[in-house]
Amino acid sequence: MPLPLTITEAGLAKIVNNAGQALGPVEIVSLGLTDTPFTLAPTLTALPGEFKRLNTVSGLVTGPSTLHIVAADSSADVYSYCGLALYLSDGTLFAVYGQPTDIAGKSAVSETWIALDIALSAGQAASITFGNTNFVDPPASETVLGLVQLATLAEAQAGTDAQDVITPATARGAVVAWLQGQGGQGSGINADLLDGQQGAWYADIVSRLGFLPLAASAYSAADVLAKLLTVDGPASGVDADLLDGKQGAWYAPIDSAALTGTPTAPTPAAGDSSGKLANTAFVAAAMTAFAGLFTASLGTNGFLKIPVSATEVFMIQWGQVAFTDVPAGTPGFQGTASFDEAFPTACLLPPWLGTQTLAGNTNNWNASVTGFSASGFEFQVQEWASATNPGTLTYFAIGH
């Protein structure tokens, strides 16, 4: 129940002057308690019978003409009180209230909180401050955080209470009850509509669609497939018969395909030995790489190296060897010849001696190989004529 505090003349004089102009600000700092009944009067300057003064006072301006004040006592004192008063920082008695019976009491183990709301003339609340604003629980409003009272479901459904607050549960109950009272065709509530139409609009589906829907039982997946097969094949017009707009016969078969035109294929990586198609680019690259494996020196004296593995080559050597005068008879001329390039490992067979020329003599002489190695060979030339002449031998050798 609200307590109608009386603002004293001395307290009012602190916030307005005789011309009605606002003064201040003033600061409310304490609250006095009395257990002695007294007569309320605006002329009071002290609280009769005051036995305790609380300095833990907090407050908040909750509107242009409203103050909310809270005082606390956490001591172990035991008392009851029937009157109270508010004091300013300079000791002035600002407001007072009393009644013949007790307002409230306090036990030794309890903590007392006293909450007051004071109504002033418009604008006067701004002239009052509080020394301690660390604790205050004012009534909540649209602009002030504070305590609220929860509305019952009946109050929420009535929708006339502008003070009490509804919870999600009471809000749901109130909204559901309201919707149930408003639902039905003609209510204008969109929840009654499907795509903007009342349920009755969908009663005659056939006329709305403009055609007779097919029976699902007669159009299973197997039924649809059977019907498609009746129009399957070239010239059926069914796109499922086409691949990129072509009938199946347009494409060559995978087995023994007879391709025409200029078909192309991706070029395999160099050295690929799989079953992929070898196009002309792959073959040309392979031939170039193969040709690069051969090493040759092409001349009257020369060689040709043919790789047979990663570490070995097959090698052919040829050339001509000149020799000086050959004495008649045995043993004749004995000489050595070096290959144009030594065989990496060995000469496999004695070099073959081909065309032989001897100045001044074409018939009465011969040449033979008497020894050979990887780097060359030894030979002997015999002549049966009486003259001595120089000559030339042609040789051919193989090795690795």
C-alpha positions as CSV (number, residue, x, y, z in Angstrom):
1,M,0.0,0.0,0.0
2,P,1.5,3.4,-1.0
3,L,2.6,5.7,1.9
4,P,1.5,9.3,1.4
5,L,4.5,11.2,2.5
6,T,4.1,14.9,3.5
7,I,6.8,17.3,2.2
8,T,7.6,19.8,4.9
9,E,7.6,23.5,4.4
10,A,11.3,23.5,5.1
11,G,11.9,20.8,2.5
12,L,9.8,22.5,-0.1
13,A,11.6,25.7,0.4
14,K,14.8,23.9,-0.6
15,I,13.5,23.0,-4.1
16,V,11.2,26.0,-5.0
17,N,11.3,29.7,-4.0
18,N,8.3,31.9,-3.2
19,A,7.9,32.7,-6.9
20,G,7.5,29.0,-7.7
21,Q,10.9,28.8,-9.4
22,A,12.9,25.6,-9.1
23,L,15.9,25.7,-6.9
24,G,18.5,23.0,-6.0
25,P,19.6,20.5,-6.6
26,V,19.3,19.1,-3.1
27,E,20.6,15.7,-1.9
28,I,18.6,13.2,0.2
29,V,21.1,11.3,2.3
30,S,19.3,9.6,5.2
31,L,16.0,8.1,6.5
32,G,14.9,8.3,10.2
33,L,12.6,5.9,11.9
34,T,10.3,6.4,15.0
35,D,8.1,4.0,17.0
36,T,6.2,7.0,18.6
37,P,2.8,8.0,17.0
38,F,2.6,11.6,16.1
39,T,0.5,14.1,14.2
40,L,1.6,14.8,10.6
41,A,2.1,18.5,9.8
42,P,4.1,20.3,7.1
43,T,5.6,22.5,9.8
44,L,7.6,19.7,11.4
45,T,11.3,20.2,11.4
46,A,12.3,16.9,13.2
47,L,10.8,13.4,13.5
48,P,9.2,13.0,16.9
49,G,10.6,10.0,18.8
50,E,13.3,9.2,16.2
51,F,15.3,6.2,17.4
52,K,17.3,5.2,14.3
53,R,18.7,6.9,11.3
54,L,19.6,4.9,8.1
55,N,22.4,6.5,6.0
56,T,22.2,3.8,3.3
57,V,19.7,5.6,1.1
58,S,19.6,5.3,-2.7
59,G,17.2,6.9,-5.1
60,L,16.3,7.5,-8.7
61,V,14.2,10.0,-10.6
62,T,11.7,7.9,-12.4
63,G,9.8,10.7,-14.1
64,P,9.5,14.5,-14.3
65,S,7.5,14.5,-11.0
66,T,8.3,11.1,-9.4
67,L,11.1,9.9,-7.1
68,H,11.8,6.3,-6.1
69,I,13.7,5.9,-2.8
70,V,15.2,2.8,-1.2
71,A,16.8,2.6,2.3
72,A,18.5,-0.5,3.7
73,D,19.4,-1.7,7.2
74,S,21.6,-4.9,7.5
75,S,22.3,-4.5,11.2
76,A,21.3,-7.0,13.9
77,D,18.9,-4.5,15.5
78,V,15.4,-5.5,16.5
79,Y,12.6,-2.9,16.1
80,S,9.3,-1.9,14.6
81,Y,8.4,1.6,13.4
82,C,5.2,3.5,12.7
83,G,6.8,6.7,11.2
84,L,9.7,7.7,9.0
85,A,11.3,10.8,7.6
86,L,13.7,11.8,4.8
87,Y,16.6,14.2,5.5
88,L,18.7,16.4,3.2
89,S,22.5,16.6,3.3
90,D,22.2,19.9,5.4
91,G,20.0,18.1,8.0
92,T,16.7,19.6,6.8
93,L,13.6,17.4,7.4
94,F,12.4,17.0,3.8
95,A,9.4,14.7,4.0
96,V,7.6,12.7,6.8
97,Y,5.0,10.0,7.3
98,G,3.4,8.4,10.3
99,Q,0.5,6.3,11.4
100,P,-0.9,5.0,14.7
101,T,0.0,1.4,14.1
102,D,3.3,-0.2,13.0
103,I,4.3,0.1,9.4
104,A,6.8,-2.8,9.6
105,G,9.4,-4.4,11.9
106,K,12.8,-6.0,11.8
107,S,14.4,-9.1,13.5
108,A,18.0,-9.6,14.4
109,V,18.7,-12.0,11.5
110,S,16.8,-10.1,8.8
111,E,17.7,-7.2,6.6
112,T,15.2,-4.4,6.1
113,W,14.5,-2.6,2.8
114,I,12.2,0.4,2.7
115,A,11.0,1.5,-0.7
116,L,9.2,4.8,-1.2
117,D,7.7,6.7,-4.1
118,I,7.2,10.5,-3.8
119,A,5.0,12.5,-6.2
120,L,6.1,16.1,-6.7
121,S,4.9,18.9,-8.9
122,A,5.9,18.7,-12.6
123,G,9.7,19.4,-13.0
124,Q,10.6,19.4,-9.2
125,A,12.1,15.9,-9.3
126,A,15.0,17.2,-11.3
127,S,16.0,19.3,-8.3
128,I,16.7,16.3,-6.0
129,T,19.7,14.0,-6.1
130,F,20.9,11.1,-3.9
131,G,24.3,10.4,-2.4
132,N,24.3,6.6,-3.0
133,T,22.7,5.2,-6.2
134,N,24.4,1.7,-5.9
135,F,21.1,0.0,-5.0
136,V,17.6,1.0,-6.1
137,D,14.7,-1.0,-7.5
138,P,12.2,1.5,-9.0
139,P,9.0,0.6,-10.7
140,A,9.8,-0.1,-14.4
141,S,8.5,2.2,-17.1
142,E,9.0,2.7,-20.8
143,T,12.2,4.7,-20.0
144,V,13.3,3.3,-16.6
145,L,14.6,-0.1,-15.7
146,G,13.0,-1.5,-12.6
147,L,10.6,-3.9,-10.9
148,V,7.5,-5.1,-12.7
149,Q,4.5,-7.1,-11.8
150,L,3.5,-10.1,-14.0
151,A,0.1,-10.1,-15.6
152,T,-2.2,-13.1,-15.2
153,L,-3.5,-15.0,-18.3
154,A,-6.9,-13.3,-17.7
155,E,-5.3,-9.9,-17.6
156,A,-3.3,-10.6,-20.8
157,Q,-6.4,-11.8,-22.6
158,A,-8.3,-8.7,-21.5
159,G,-5.6,-6.5,-22.9
160,T,-6.6,-3.5,-20.8
161,D,-3.7,-3.3,-18.2
162,A,-1.0,-0.9,-19.2
163,Q,1.3,-1.6,-16.2
164,D,1.7,-5.4,-15.7
165,V,4.1,-7.4,-17.9
166,I,3.1,-10.6,-19.8
167,T,5.4,-13.6,-20.0
168,P,5.9,-15.8,-23.1
169,A,3.5,-18.3,-21.7
170,T,0.7,-15.8,-21.0
171,A,1.4,-14.1,-24.4
172,R,1.0,-17.4,-26.2
173,G,-2.2,-18.2,-24.3
174,A,-3.7,-14.8,-25.0
175,V,-2.8,-14.8,-28.7
176,V,-4.1,-18.4,-29.2
177,A,-7.4,-17.5,-27.5
178,W,-7.7,-14.4,-29.6
179,L,-6.9,-16.3,-32.9
180,Q,-9.5,-19.0,-32.0
181,G,-12.1,-16.3,-31.6
182,Q,-11.1,-14.7,-34.9
183,G,-10.5,-17.7,-37.2
184,G,-12.7,-18.8,-40.1
185,Q,-13.7,-17.7,-43.5
186,G,-14.2,-14.0,-43.7
187,S,-12.0,-13.3,-40.7
188,G,-9.3,-11.8,-42.9
189,I,-6.6,-13.7,-41.0
190,N,-4.0,-15.0,-43.5
191,A,-3.6,-18.3,-41.5
192,D,-7.0,-19.3,-42.9
193,L,-5.7,-19.0,-46.5
194,L,-3.6,-21.1,-48.8
195,D,-1.9,-19.0,-51.4
196,G,-4.5,-16.4,-50.7
197,Q,-7.5,-18.8,-51.2
198,Q,-9.9,-20.2,-48.7
199,G,-10.1,-24.0,-48.4
200,A,-13.4,-24.1,-50.4
201,W,-11.6,-22.8,-53.5
202,Y,-9.7,-26.1,-53.7
203,A,-12.7,-28.4,-53.6
204,D,-13.1,-28.8,-57.4
205,I,-9.5,-29.6,-58.3
206,V,-10.4,-30.9,-61.8
207,S,-12.0,-27.7,-62.9
208,R,-9.2,-25.7,-61.4
209,L,-6.5,-27.7,-63.2
210,G,-8.4,-27.8,-66.5
211,F,-7.6,-31.5,-67.0
212,L,-8.2,-34.9,-65.4
213,P,-5.3,-35.9,-63.1
214,L,-3.9,-39.4,-63.9
215,A,-4.4,-42.2,-61.3
216,A,-1.1,-42.8,-59.5
217,S,-1.8,-46.6,-59.3
218,A,-1.7,-46.8,-63.1
219,Y,1.5,-44.8,-63.5
220,S,4.2,-46.5,-61.5
221,A,7.8,-46.3,-62.7
222,A,7.4,-49.6,-64.6
223,D,4.2,-48.2,-66.3
224,V,6.0,-45.1,-67.4
225,L,9.0,-47.1,-68.7
226,A,6.7,-49.4,-70.7
227,K,4.9,-46.5,-72.3
228,L,8.3,-44.8,-73.2
229,L,9.5,-48.1,-74.9
230,T,6.5,-47.9,-77.3
231,V,8.0,-44.7,-78.8
232,D,11.6,-45.6,-78.4
233,G,14.0,-45.6,-81.4
234,P,15.1,-43.4,-84.3
235,A,12.5,-40.8,-85.4
236,S,10.5,-41.3,-82.2
237,G,11.2,-37.7,-81.2
238,V,12.0,-38.7,-77.7
239,D,15.1,-36.9,-76.6
240,A,16.1,-39.9,-74.5
241,D,17.0,-41.7,-77.8
242,L,19.6,-39.1,-78.6
243,L,23.1,-38.3,-77.5
244,D,24.1,-34.7,-78.2
245,G,21.2,-34.7,-80.8
246,K,22.5,-37.9,-82.6
247,Q,21.0,-41.3,-82.8
248,G,23.1,-44.2,-81.6
249,A,23.9,-45.4,-85.2
250,W,25.8,-42.1,-85.8
251,Y,28.5,-43.2,-83.4
252,A,31.2,-45.8,-84.2
253,P,31.2,-49.1,-82.3
254,I,33.9,-49.6,-79.6
255,D,34.9,-52.9,-81.1
256,S,36.8,-52.6,-84.5
257,A,35.6,-49.0,-85.0
258,A,36.0,-47.8,-88.7
259,L,36.7,-44.1,-88.2
260,T,36.5,-41.6,-91.1
261,G,37.5,-38.1,-91.5
262,T,40.3,-36.8,-89.3
263,P,39.8,-38.2,-85.9
264,T,42.1,-37.0,-83.1
265,A,43.3,-38.4,-79.9
266,P,45.1,-37.0,-76.9
267,T,48.9,-37.3,-77.1
268,P,50.3,-39.7,-74.5
269,A,53.2,-38.7,-72.3
270,A,56.7,-39.3,-73.7
271,G,57.8,-42.9,-73.0
272,D,54.2,-44.1,-72.4
273,S,54.1,-47.9,-73.1
274,S,50.4,-48.5,-72.2
275,G,47.6,-49.5,-74.5
276,K,46.7,-45.8,-75.3
277,L,46.4,-44.7,-78.9
278,A,49.7,-43.4,-80.3
279,N,48.8,-40.4,-82.5
280,T,51.1,-38.8,-85.0
281,A,52.4,-36.3,-82.6
282,F,53.4,-39.1,-80.2
283,V,55.1,-41.1,-83.0
284,A,57.0,-38.1,-84.3
285,A,58.3,-37.3,-80.8
286,A,59.3,-40.9,-80.3
287,M,61.2,-41.0,-83.6
288,T,63.0,-37.8,-82.7
289,A,63.9,-39.1,-79.3
290,F,65.0,-42.4,-80.9
291,A,67.2,-40.6,-83.5
292,G,68.8,-38.7,-80.7
293,L,70.0,-41.9,-79.1
294,F,72.4,-42.6,-82.1
295,T,75.9,-41.0,-82.2
296,A,77.9,-41.0,-85.4
297,S,80.9,-39.6,-87.1
298,L,80.4,-39.8,-90.8
299,G,83.5,-39.6,-93.0
300,T,86.2,-41.7,-94.6
301,N,87.2,-42.7,-91.1
302,G,84.1,-42.8,-88.8
303,F,81.9,-44.8,-86.5
304,L,78.2,-45.3,-85.6
305,K,77.0,-46.0,-82.0
306,I,73.7,-47.8,-81.5
307,P,72.4,-48.0,-77.8
308,V,71.3,-51.4,-76.8
309,S,70.7,-50.6,-73.1
310,A,71.0,-47.8,-70.6
311,T,74.8,-48.5,-70.2
312,E,75.9,-50.3,-73.4
313,V,76.1,-49.4,-77.1
314,F,76.7,-51.5,-80.3
315,M,79.5,-49.8,-82.4
316,I,80.6,-50.0,-86.0
317,Q,84.0,-48.6,-87.0
318,W,85.4,-48.0,-90.6
319,G,88.3,-46.2,-92.1
320,Q,91.5,-46.3,-94.2
321,V,95.1,-46.9,-93.1
322,A,98.1,-45.8,-95.1
323,F,101.4,-47.6,-94.9
324,T,104.9,-46.9,-96.2
325,D,107.1,-48.9,-98.6
326,V,106.7,-52.6,-98.4
327,P,109.9,-54.7,-98.8
328,A,109.6,-57.7,-101.1
329,G,109.2,-61.1,-99.6
330,T,108.5,-62.2,-96.1
331,P,107.8,-60.8,-93.5
332,G,106.9,-57.7,-95.5
333,F,105.5,-54.6,-93.8
334,Q,104.1,-54.8,-90.3
335,G,102.1,-51.8,-88.9
336,T,99.4,-50.6,-86.5
337,A,96.2,-48.7,-87.0
338,S,94.1,-46.8,-84.4
339,F,90.3,-46.7,-84.6
340,D,88.7,-43.3,-85.1
341,E,87.2,-43.8,-81.6
342,A,88.0,-46.6,-79.3
343,F,85.3,-49.2,-78.5
344,P,83.9,-48.6,-75.0
345,T,84.4,-52.2,-74.0
346,A,86.0,-54.4,-76.7
347,C,86.3,-55.0,-80.4
348,L,84.3,-58.2,-81.0
349,L,86.0,-59.7,-84.1
350,P,89.3,-59.1,-86.1
351,P,88.7,-56.1,-88.3
352,W,87.8,-57.0,-91.9
353,L,90.2,-55.6,-94.5
354,G,88.6,-54.4,-97.6
355,T,90.0,-52.6,-100.6
356,Q,93.8,-52.7,-100.7
357,T,96.0,-50.6,-103.0
358,L,99.7,-50.8,-103.5
359,A,101.5,-48.3,-105.7
360,G,102.9,-50.0,-108.8
361,N,101.5,-53.5,-107.9
362,T,97.9,-54.6,-107.8
363,N,98.2,-58.4,-107.7
364,N,101.4,-59.7,-106.0
365,W,100.7,-58.7,-102.4
366,N,98.2,-59.3,-99.6
367,A,97.4,-57.9,-96.1
368,S,96.2,-59.6,-92.9
369,V,95.3,-58.7,-89.3
370,T,97.8,-60.0,-86.8
371,G,96.2,-58.7,-83.6
372,F,93.4,-56.3,-82.4
373,S,92.1,-54.5,-79.3
374,A,89.4,-52.0,-78.3
375,S,91.6,-49.1,-79.6
376,G,93.0,-50.5,-82.8
377,F,94.7,-53.4,-84.6
378,E,98.0,-54.7,-86.0
379,F,98.4,-55.8,-89.6
380,Q,101.0,-57.3,-92.0
381,V,101.5,-56.6,-95.7
382,Q,103.4,-59.0,-98.0
383,E,104.6,-58.5,-101.5
384,W,106.3,-60.8,-103.9
385,A,107.5,-58.3,-106.4
386,S,111.0,-56.9,-106.4
387,A,110.1,-53.3,-106.0
388,T,109.1,-51.7,-102.7
389,N,105.9,-49.4,-102.7
390,P,103.6,-47.6,-100.3
391,G,99.9,-48.6,-100.0
392,T,96.4,-48.2,-98.4
393,L,94.1,-50.6,-96.5
394,T,90.4,-50.2,-95.9
395,Y,89.0,-51.7,-92.7
396,F,85.6,-52.5,-91.0
397,A,85.2,-53.5,-87.3
398,I,82.4,-54.1,-84.9
399,G,82.4,-54.0,-81.1
400,H,80.7,-52.6,-78.0
